[in-house]
């Protein structure tokens, strides 16, 4: 009958340990000049915006077509070999 209290104590100790471990922080959402990005690229990607306002973070995209709107574009990441801003 002594195993039941030990098991309960072990369960309680394990639960307390799991609660004490901090959760890893979520990755911060990309921003451009303090505004949340509405379009985020990736290496080698071609991005196409909207007719409205876009907040674009290129993140090494090779081409961006923002279409209409009063857009904000932040060029980030490294261009692929032979690439760059045109």
C-alpha positions in Angstrom: 0.0 0.0 0.0 3.0 2.3 0.3 3.5 2.5 -3.5 0.3 4.6 -4.0 1.6 7.6 -1.9 5.0 7.4 -3.6 3.4 7.4 -7.0 1.3 10.4 -6.1 4.4 12.2 -4.7 6.3 11.4 -7.9 3.4 12.6 -10.1 3.2 15.8 -8.0 7.0 16.4 -8.3 6.9 15.8 -12.1 4.0 18.2 -12.5 5.7 20.9 -10.5 8.9 20.5 -12.6 6.9 20.9 -15.8 5.2 24.0 -14.6 8.6 25.5 -13.5 10.2 25.2 -17.0 9.5 28.4 -18.9 7.9 28.1 -22.3 10.1 29.0 -25.3 9.1 32.4 -26.7 7.3 32.5 -30.0 9.2 33.9 -32.9 8.5 37.6 -33.3 6.3 38.5 -36.3 8.3 40.4 -39.0 7.8 44.2 -39.1 8.8 47.0 -41.4 9.5 50.3 -39.7 7.4 49.2 -36.8 4.4 48.0 -38.8 3.4 44.4 -38.9 4.2 42.8 -42.3 1.3 41.8 -44.5 3.6 40.0 -47.0 6.8 38.2 -46.1 9.1 36.6 -48.6 11.6 33.8 -48.6 14.9 33.2 -50.3 14.4 33.2 -54.1 10.7 34.0 -53.9 8.7 36.3 -56.1 6.2 38.4 -54.1 3.0 40.0 -55.5 1.2 42.5 -53.3 -2.4 43.8 -53.5 -4.1 46.9 -54.8 -4.3 48.1 -51.2 -1.6 49.0 -48.8 1.0 46.3 -48.3 3.8 46.2 -45.7 6.4 43.9 -47.3 9.5 42.3 -45.7 11.4 40.7 -48.6 13.6 38.3 -46.6 15.8 37.5 -49.6 12.9 37.4 -52.2 14.3 38.1 -55.7 11.3 40.1 -57.0 8.5 42.2 -55.5 5.5 43.6 -57.4 3.5 45.7 -55.0 0.8 46.7 -57.5 -1.3 49.6 -56.2 -1.6 51.2 -52.8 0.7 53.2 -50.5 3.1 50.4 -49.9 6.0 50.1 -47.4 8.8 47.7 -48.4 11.8 46.6 -46.3 14.5 44.8 -48.1 16.0 42.1 -45.8 18.0 39.0 -46.1 20.8 38.3 -48.5 20.2 38.1 -52.2 21.1 34.8 -53.9 24.4 34.6 -55.8 24.2 36.9 -58.8 21.0 38.5 -57.5 20.4 41.9 -56.0 18.1 44.9 -56.1 17.1 46.0 -59.6 
